Amino acid sequence: MRPKAVKAIKMAEAIRDVPGGRDGRRMLLVNFVDKTGSGLWVGAAALYYTSVVGMDVRRVGLLLALAGAVGVAGSPVAGRIADRVSVTRLLIAVQSLRAAAAVGILLTGSFWLLLPLAALASFGERSASVLTKLYAARVAGPDRVRYQAVNRTIINVGFALGGLAAAAALAIGSDAAFHTLLVGDALSYVIAALLVTRCAQPPSPSRVVAAGTRSPEQPVRRSSPWRDRGYLAYVGTEALLLLDDAILNVGLPLWIVTRTSAPHSLAAVLLVLNNILVVLFVLPLSRLGRTPQAAASSLRLVAAAFLAGCAAMAASAAPDSPWAATALLAGAAVAFTVVEMVHAAVSWELSLALAPACAQGAYLGVHGLAQSAERSAGPLILTSAVIVAGPAGWLALGAGLVLVAAGQRALVCRRLDGPARRAQSGDPVPSGHIEAADALESGP
């Protein structure tokens, strides 16, 4: 049997055996439809505003920046609400909001109307992201890391399909082609909302605690991630360890064009390579985050891959030969893709393992701020500091990220030691979760 057929069969088996059973598979389908629609619009949005609406570049930049700033609130707000209401009902509402925002963008050309609509779309995108992760955590249970690895593969395939359709529409370049992308984007969210109605509501630890064994006179003491200094420090380091995204999408293409002898078309080829590697290897590498302790240990690999990737980027500026520069840049892309896959497993496990079970939604929502911060600050760090400094900038970035990974590992191990010590003394500790008391003790 051909290798490609074998890989396809293995992928089908992985999806069929995905943790969470039928509801887990249905949520994978929701994510596939969602990300296919997002792929239609993300790459075409800026061109739509300039080519169809007629905005100048500065207004487009302002629109996207303000919309992104509002979107940052989506993760913590949705996570907080999800600890109190049904995740599925909330996700249906969020997907409906996104569909309405897409239709609104289609129907107006006014900057002042597009601004709130784009902001709602951004808010909904970040909210949907944290809600689907929370649903996965609850439905997959101890196998959540394997579930998230399959989910990441599905998301990459969805984005790729949406991106291919968007590329075809952009090649046509007509207003009708852009409008078709927006209609497809809106329809994807409607379909996603309908699919969510077929997903059962998984048990919520926070709602079980609230309705469980406490007496009416004993109030439920909810943990707040905003008072948990240890978790906030962890989220701060996460924002920096997520820089692989900005490096692959912003830093690498700009470095190729401005500082190396490699052909400019290499940037697109390396992004395709990144997607192929993620689809092929993210599931096997998910084992590196199977437990909180394994995830903490895997931060060493994240640090080593960051350092190797940044060193290759620095070296790629030296050769006059396009072939030598291409080889070094390909090595850098592979290293940063390793960071992406390993850190995805590590981050997914630790973001939940370090949160009290009674406030998973709120904590996961705050964790989502790390990605929002990276999306806002990452391109600025690369363009205004790293690339400007040349090869020395990449070496400094690699060394700095090694220190950040080491700091996060020390922080995580220290936080995990509390429940471990209690377990040795005979007090039971829920597997994979820091107790609520630990989080509260971290506050003022």
Secondary structure by P-SEA (a helix, b strand, c coil): ccaaaaaaaaaaaaaaaccccaaaaaaaaaaaaaaaaaaaccccaaaaacccccccaaaaaaaaaaaaaaacaaaaaaaaaaacccaaaaaaaaaaaaaaaaaaaaccccaaaaaaaaaaaaaaaaaaaaaaaaaaaaaaccaaaaaaaaaaaaaaaaaaaaaaaaaaaaaaccaaaaaaaaaaaaaaaaaaaaaaaaccccccaaaaaaacccccccccccccccccaaaaaaaaaaaaaaaaaaaaccaaaaaaacccccccaaaaaaaaaaaaaaaccccccccccccaaaaaaaaaaaaaaaaaaaaaaaaccccccaaaaaaaaaaaaaaaaaaaaaaaaaaaaaaaaacccccaaaaaaaaaaaaaaaaacaaaaaaaccccccaaaaaaaaaaaaaaaaaaaaaaaaaaaaaaaaaaaccccccccccaaaaaaacc
